[in-house]
Amino acid sequence: MKEWVKNIPEAERQFYERAGFHPTGIRTGSRPALIVVDVTMGFCGSPGLTLDEAVKEYKTACGPMSWETMPRIAQLIELFREQKLPIIFTLGDSHNTAFSGRATKSKRSGPEPAGYNDFPDAIKPIEGEWVLPKTKASGFFQTSLTSYLTRMQIDTTIVCGVSTSGCVRATCVDSHSNGYTTFVVDDCCFDRSFFAHCANLFDLNAKYATAVSVDELTAMMKGPALAQAS
């Protein structure tokens, strides 16, 4: 059993399964795209810091959990690069946020510290991969993401990144609402709160997305066809 699942009360898991909230057999479509949500230094903090130390560096940092997750995100990105499938990296639009307001009700003010929107070397975009600025939690909200996915004939989105309870969740909900088969890669997401991480994966898996690990997704995408989630 996955670690995040262990943190959900058994009675609630069983009820959701009986009620049909966790269907199995969800398939990827023929043309998936990867959305890497906000994996920047501002949401990670520098390697080797405790969560308290990371938050002193960047108030939105998630600390050690981000660096534990980073190798799996890099593995996921490499899977899409190998198959020459689209990858979109989102980050906060620091310029337009000053006019539109932040993605959350946070009362932080002033410009973000230097390096906030830099991507860690392990997952840095390469030429031809789209870096999409956004002002709100969802990568879809008032951006041209849907137009791009339509142009690229995408029928499935694979979502990873940070935070599970915030921008990852919002992007998954909007992906589902826009008609895409949506997967959230559970071990390629992170949050400053492990409780929030577990609870939101449980809820996303019940309602808006199918939660799979990077290894499960790799097996699906490297099979005879884009296969069935177990």
TASUL-V262717 format. One record per residue. N is the residue number from 1. RES is the residue in one letter. PSI is psi in radians with two decimals (NA if undefined). OMEGA is omega in degrees with one decimal (999 if undefined). D_CENTER is the distance of its C-alpha to the mean C-alpha in whole Angstrom. Layout:
# TASUL-V262717
n=N res=RES psi=PSI omega=OMEGA d_center=D_CENTER
n=N res=RES psi=PSI omega=OMEGA d_center=D_CENTER
This chain:
# TASUL-V262717
n=1 res=M psi=2.39 omega=-179.8 d_center=21
n=2 res=K psi=2.63 omega=-176.5 d_center=18
n=3 res=E psi=-0.71 omega=-178.0 d_center=18
n=4 res=W psi=-0.56 omega=178.8 d_center=16
n=5 res=V psi=-0.64 omega=-179.5 d_center=18
n=6 res=K psi=-0.41 omega=-177.4 d_center=21
n=7 res=N psi=0.01 omega=176.7 d_center=20
n=8 res=I psi=2.27 omega=179.6 d_center=20
n=9 res=P psi=2.35 omega=-175.2 d_center=24
n=10 res=E psi=-0.72 omega=-179.0 d_center=26
n=11 res=A psi=-0.66 omega=179.8 d_center=28
n=12 res=E psi=-0.68 omega=176.5 d_center=25
n=13 res=R psi=-0.80 omega=-177.5 d_center=23
n=14 res=Q psi=-0.70 omega=179.3 d_center=26
n=15 res=F psi=-0.80 omega=-179.8 d_center=27
n=16 res=Y psi=-0.69 omega=179.3 d_center=23
n=17 res=E psi=-0.74 omega=178.7 d_center=24
n=18 res=R psi=-0.62 omega=-178.1 d_center=28
n=19 res=A psi=-0.08 omega=176.7 d_center=27
n=20 res=G psi=0.34 omega=-178.7 d_center=24
n=21 res=F psi=-0.21 omega=179.9 d_center=21
n=22 res=H psi=1.20 omega=-178.3 d_center=20
n=23 res=P psi=2.60 omega=175.2 d_center=21
n=24 res=T psi=3.02 omega=177.1 d_center=21
n=25 res=G psi=0.33 omega=176.6 d_center=22
n=26 res=I psi=2.31 omega=-177.7 d_center=19
n=27 res=R psi=2.55 omega=166.8 d_center=19
n=28 res=T psi=2.75 omega=174.5 d_center=17
n=29 res=G psi=-2.91 omega=-177.2 d_center=19
n=30 res=S psi=-0.20 omega=-173.2 d_center=21
n=31 res=R psi=1.48 omega=-179.8 d_center=18
n=32 res=P psi=2.73 omega=171.6 d_center=15
n=33 res=A psi=2.60 omega=179.2 d_center=12
n=34 res=L psi=2.28 omega=174.5 d_center=9
n=35 res=I psi=1.98 omega=179.0 d_center=7
n=36 res=V psi=1.91 omega=-168.7 d_center=6
n=37 res=V psi=1.91 omega=163.3 d_center=5
n=38 res=D psi=0.54 omega=179.5 d_center=8
n=39 res=V psi=1.33 omega=179.2 d_center=9
n=40 res=T psi=2.95 omega=-178.4 d_center=12
n=41 res=M psi=-0.54 omega=179.9 d_center=15
n=42 res=G psi=-0.47 omega=178.4 d_center=15
n=43 res=F psi=-0.06 omega=178.5 d_center=12
n=44 res=C psi=-0.88 omega=-166.4 d_center=14
n=45 res=G psi=2.87 omega=-177.9 d_center=17
n=46 res=S psi=2.62 omega=178.7 d_center=20
n=47 res=P psi=2.56 omega=174.7 d_center=20
n=48 res=G psi=-0.07 omega=179.9 d_center=22
n=49 res=L psi=2.60 omega=168.3 d_center=22
n=50 res=T psi=2.95 omega=178.2 d_center=22
n=51 res=L psi=-0.75 omega=179.1 d_center=20
n=52 res=D psi=-0.75 omega=179.9 d_center=23
n=53 res=E psi=-0.70 omega=-179.5 d_center=24
n=54 res=A psi=-0.69 omega=-179.4 d_center=20
n=55 res=V psi=-0.51 omega=174.9 d_center=20
n=56 res=K psi=-0.55 omega=178.0 d_center=24
n=57 res=E psi=-0.90 omega=177.2 d_center=23
n=58 res=Y psi=2.16 omega=-173.3 d_center=20
n=59 res=K psi=-0.40 omega=-178.1 d_center=19
n=60 res=T psi=0.05 omega=-173.1 d_center=16
n=61 res=A psi=2.64 omega=178.4 d_center=15
n=62 res=C psi=-0.08 omega=172.0 d_center=14
n=63 res=G psi=-2.43 omega=-171.6 d_center=17
n=64 res=P psi=-0.62 omega=-177.5 d_center=17
n=65 res=M psi=-0.57 omega=180.0 d_center=14
n=66 res=S psi=-0.72 omega=-176.6 d_center=12
n=67 res=W psi=-0.44 omega=171.5 d_center=15
n=68 res=E psi=-0.59 omega=-176.8 d_center=15
n=69 res=T psi=-0.45 omega=-170.4 d_center=11
n=70 res=M psi=-0.79 omega=-179.0 d_center=12
n=71 res=P psi=-0.58 omega=179.2 d_center=14
n=72 res=R psi=-0.63 omega=174.7 d_center=12
n=73 res=I psi=-0.74 omega=177.4 d_center=10
n=74 res=A psi=-0.69 omega=177.1 d_center=13
n=75 res=Q psi=-0.73 omega=179.9 d_center=14
n=76 res=L psi=-0.76 omega=178.0 d_center=11
n=77 res=I psi=-0.74 omega=-179.7 d_center=12
n=78 res=E psi=-0.63 omega=176.6 d_center=16
n=79 res=L psi=-0.78 omega=-179.4 d_center=16
n=80 res=F psi=-0.62 omega=177.2 d_center=15
n=81 res=R psi=-0.73 omega=179.2 d_center=17
n=82 res=E psi=-0.67 omega=-176.8 d_center=20
n=83 res=Q psi=0.08 omega=177.0 d_center=20
n=84 res=K psi=0.78 omega=178.0 d_center=20
n=85 res=L psi=2.66 omega=-174.8 d_center=17
n=86 res=P psi=2.48 omega=174.6 d_center=15
n=87 res=I psi=2.29 omega=177.1 d_center=12
n=88 res=I psi=2.25 omega=175.5 d_center=11
n=89 res=F psi=2.15 omega=175.6 d_center=10
n=90 res=T psi=2.71 omega=172.8 d_center=10
n=91 res=L psi=2.89 omega=-179.1 d_center=12
n=92 res=G psi=2.39 omega=178.7 d_center=14
n=93 res=D psi=1.60 omega=-171.8 d_center=17
n=94 res=S psi=-0.51 omega=-180.0 d_center=20
n=95 res=H psi=-0.96 omega=-174.8 d_center=23
n=96 res=N psi=-0.39 omega=176.4 d_center=22
n=97 res=T psi=-0.55 omega=179.4 d_center=21
n=98 res=A psi=-0.42 omega=-178.7 d_center=24
n=99 res=F psi=-0.64 omega=-173.9 d_center=25
n=100 res=S psi=-0.28 omega=-175.1 d_center=23
n=101 res=G psi=2.82 omega=-175.2 d_center=22
n=102 res=R psi=2.99 omega=-178.5 d_center=19
n=103 res=A psi=-0.38 omega=178.1 d_center=15
n=104 res=T psi=3.12 omega=-179.6 d_center=17
n=105 res=K psi=0.25 omega=177.5 d_center=20
n=106 res=S psi=2.51 omega=179.8 d_center=20
n=107 res=K psi=0.31 omega=175.7 d_center=24
n=108 res=R psi=2.52 omega=-179.5 d_center=23
n=109 res=S psi=2.82 omega=177.6 d_center=25
n=110 res=G psi=3.01 omega=-179.0 d_center=26
n=111 res=P psi=2.70 omega=177.0 d_center=24
n=112 res=E psi=2.62 omega=179.9 d_center=22
n=113 res=P psi=2.80 omega=178.4 d_center=23
n=114 res=A psi=2.39 omega=178.4 d_center=24
n=115 res=G psi=-0.04 omega=-174.2 d_center=21
n=116 res=Y psi=-0.77 omega=-175.8 d_center=18
n=117 res=N psi=0.23 omega=175.3 d_center=16
n=118 res=D psi=2.48 omega=176.0 d_center=17
n=119 res=F psi=2.40 omega=173.3 d_center=15
n=120 res=P psi=2.55 omega=-176.2 d_center=16
n=121 res=D psi=-0.61 omega=-174.6 d_center=18
n=122 res=A psi=-0.42 omega=-175.7 d_center=16
n=123 res=I psi=0.33 omega=-174.4 d_center=13
n=124 res=K psi=2.34 omega=177.1 d_center=15
n=125 res=P psi=2.62 omega=175.1 d_center=15
n=126 res=I psi=3.02 omega=-178.3 d_center=19
n=127 res=E psi=2.33 omega=179.3 d_center=21
n=128 res=G psi=-0.16 omega=177.0 d_center=20
n=129 res=E psi=2.35 omega=-170.6 d_center=16
n=130 res=W psi=2.23 omega=171.0 d_center=15
n=131 res=V psi=2.01 omega=-170.8 d_center=14
n=132 res=L psi=1.90 omega=175.1 d_center=14
n=133 res=P psi=2.55 omega=177.4 d_center=15
n=134 res=K psi=2.68 omega=179.7 d_center=14
n=135 res=T psi=-0.32 omega=-177.2 d_center=16
n=136 res=K psi=3.13 omega=-171.6 d_center=14
n=137 res=A psi=-0.80 omega=-176.1 d_center=11
n=138 res=S psi=2.42 omega=173.5 d_center=10
n=139 res=G psi=-0.24 omega=-179.4 d_center=10
n=140 res=F psi=-0.40 omega=-169.2 d_center=13
n=141 res=F psi=1.95 omega=177.1 d_center=15
n=142 res=Q psi=0.66 omega=169.9 d_center=18
n=143 res=T psi=3.11 omega=178.9 d_center=17
n=144 res=S psi=0.40 omega=-177.5 d_center=18
n=145 res=L psi=-0.79 omega=-179.3 d_center=15
n=146 res=T psi=-0.69 omega=178.0 d_center=17
n=147 res=S psi=-0.73 omega=179.3 d_center=20
n=148 res=Y psi=-0.80 omega=-178.8 d_center=18
n=149 res=L psi=-0.66 omega=176.5 d_center=17
n=150 res=T psi=-0.80 omega=179.7 d_center=20
n=151 res=R psi=-0.62 omega=-178.7 d_center=22
n=152 res=M psi=0.08 omega=177.7 d_center=20
n=153 res=Q psi=0.72 omega=-179.6 d_center=21
n=154 res=I psi=2.37 omega=174.8 d_center=17
n=155 res=D psi=-0.12 omega=-176.5 d_center=17
n=156 res=T psi=2.36 omega=173.7 d_center=14
n=157 res=T psi=2.45 omega=174.6 d_center=10
n=158 res=I psi=2.10 omega=-171.3 d_center=8
n=159 res=V psi=2.37 omega=173.9 d_center=4
n=160 res=C psi=3.01 omega=174.2 d_center=3
n=161 res=G psi=-2.49 omega=-167.7 d_center=3
n=162 res=V psi=2.60 omega=-15.1 d_center=6
n=163 res=S psi=2.62 omega=-178.7 d_center=7
n=164 res=T psi=-0.72 omega=-175.1 d_center=7
n=165 res=S psi=-0.16 omega=-175.3 d_center=10
n=166 res=G psi=-1.68 omega=-172.7 d_center=9
n=167 res=C psi=-0.54 omega=174.9 d_center=7
n=168 res=V psi=-0.85 omega=180.0 d_center=4
n=169 res=R psi=-0.85 omega=-177.4 d_center=7
n=170 res=A psi=-0.69 omega=179.8 d_center=9
n=171 res=T psi=-0.69 omega=177.1 d_center=8
n=172 res=C psi=-0.76 omega=-179.3 d_center=8
n=173 res=V psi=-0.80 omega=-179.5 d_center=11
n=174 res=D psi=-0.57 omega=175.5 d_center=12
n=175 res=S psi=-0.84 omega=177.6 d_center=12
n=176 res=H psi=-0.76 omega=-177.6 d_center=14
n=177 res=S psi=-0.50 omega=178.0 d_center=16
n=178 res=N psi=0.08 omega=171.1 d_center=17
n=179 res=G psi=0.16 omega=179.7 d_center=18
n=180 res=Y psi=2.44 omega=166.6 d_center=15
n=181 res=T psi=2.20 omega=-167.8 d_center=15
n=182 res=T psi=2.29 omega=174.7 d_center=11
n=183 res=F psi=2.44 omega=171.3 d_center=9
n=184 res=V psi=2.23 omega=-176.5 d_center=7
n=185 res=V psi=1.77 omega=-166.1 d_center=7
n=186 res=D psi=-0.68 omega=-178.8 d_center=9
n=187 res=D psi=0.17 omega=172.6 d_center=10
n=188 res=C psi=0.32 omega=174.4 d_center=7
n=189 res=C psi=2.69 omega=176.2 d_center=6
n=190 res=F psi=2.89 omega=-173.5 d_center=8
n=191 res=D psi=2.69 omega=176.5 d_center=10
n=192 res=R psi=-0.29 omega=177.0 d_center=14
n=193 res=S psi=2.04 omega=178.4 d_center=15
n=194 res=F psi=-0.58 omega=175.9 d_center=15
n=195 res=F psi=-0.83 omega=179.7 d_center=17
n=196 res=A psi=-0.67 omega=177.1 d_center=14
n=197 res=H psi=-0.87 omega=-177.7 d_center=11
n=198 res=C psi=-0.83 omega=-176.1 d_center=14
n=199 res=A psi=-0.69 omega=-177.7 d_center=15
n=200 res=N psi=-0.61 omega=172.5 d_center=12
n=201 res=L psi=-0.73 omega=178.8 d_center=11
n=202 res=F psi=-0.79 omega=-177.0 d_center=14
n=203 res=D psi=-0.71 omega=176.8 d_center=14
n=204 res=L psi=-0.77 omega=-179.5 d_center=12
n=205 res=N psi=-0.49 omega=179.4 d_center=13
n=206 res=A psi=-0.55 omega=-165.9 d_center=16
n=207 res=K psi=-0.68 omega=-166.1 d_center=16
n=208 res=Y psi=-0.35 omega=-173.8 d_center=13
n=209 res=A psi=2.90 omega=172.4 d_center=11
n=210 res=T psi=2.14 omega=-178.9 d_center=12
n=211 res=A psi=2.14 omega=177.4 d_center=11
n=212 res=V psi=2.74 omega=173.9 d_center=12
n=213 res=S psi=2.92 omega=178.0 d_center=12
n=214 res=V psi=-0.62 omega=178.4 d_center=12
n=215 res=D psi=-0.68 omega=176.9 d_center=16
n=216 res=E psi=-0.75 omega=-179.9 d_center=16
n=217 res=L psi=-0.71 omega=178.9 d_center=14
n=218 res=T psi=-0.77 omega=178.6 d_center=16
n=219 res=A psi=-0.68 omega=178.9 d_center=19
n=220 res=M psi=-0.78 omega=-172.4 d_center=19
n=221 res=M psi=-0.32 omega=178.5 d_center=18
n=222 res=K psi=0.08 omega=177.4 d_center=21
n=223 res=G psi=-3.05 omega=-179.1 d_center=23
n=224 res=P psi=-0.57 omega=176.1 d_center=26
n=225 res=A psi=3.03 omega=172.7 d_center=24
n=226 res=L psi=1.85 omega=-157.9 d_center=20
n=227 res=A psi=-2.90 omega=-171.5 d_center=21
n=228 res=Q psi=2.36 omega=176.3 d_center=21
n=229 res=A psi=2.36 omega=179.5 d_center=18
n=230 res=S psi=NA omega=999 d_center=21
